[in-house]
Amino acid sequence: MKEEKMGKMEQIARQWLAERGVTIEDIADLVYYLQSKYHPNLQKEECIHNVNRVIAKREVQNALFTGIQLDLLAEKGMLHEPLQSFIAKDEGLYGVDEILALSIVNVYGSIGFTNYGYIDKQKPGILKYLNDKSTGKCHTFLDDIVGAIAAAASSRLAHRAANIE
């Protein structure tokens, strides 16, 4: 997506994703994973387009900023206990990371919830990397945010396809 068409916050959101090792293509691969069996002629470019449209939304950018910042602070040991341990260990009962992700999913309707739940359990592609604790990076929030962006983009794609049919 051309930078001159993007607002400053969207540029920063994309930069933060890239700095954490996530590309738009990585997220588009997740969209393809979720939607290709329902859309046999689906092209990667269409997945990229839908990811770009989701990331252009301010609510998505705000969730991304919040989640990445919390991950970075936890990575540096800069949060107070017990929050530091919850986020650093990706504590299963913490759940705030999923709640933040659901705010993204909710932007495109209820189909996003099922897409998100499925991809969160499967952890394909970039999600497998983001969940790898051996990297020394904390991605407690980012893995859920990336999955939510993919789920929302998949929902957007599905809604648009239904309107065409």
Secondary structure, 3 states (H helix, E strand, C coil): CCHHHCCHHHHHHHHHHHHCCCCHHHHHHHHHHHHCCCCCCCCHHHHHHHHHHHHCCHHHHHHHHHHHHHHHHHHCCCCCCCHHHHHHHCCCCCCHHHHHHHHHHHHHCCHHHHHHHHHHHHCCCHHHHHCCHHHCCCCCCHHHHHHHHHHHHHHHHHHHHHHHC
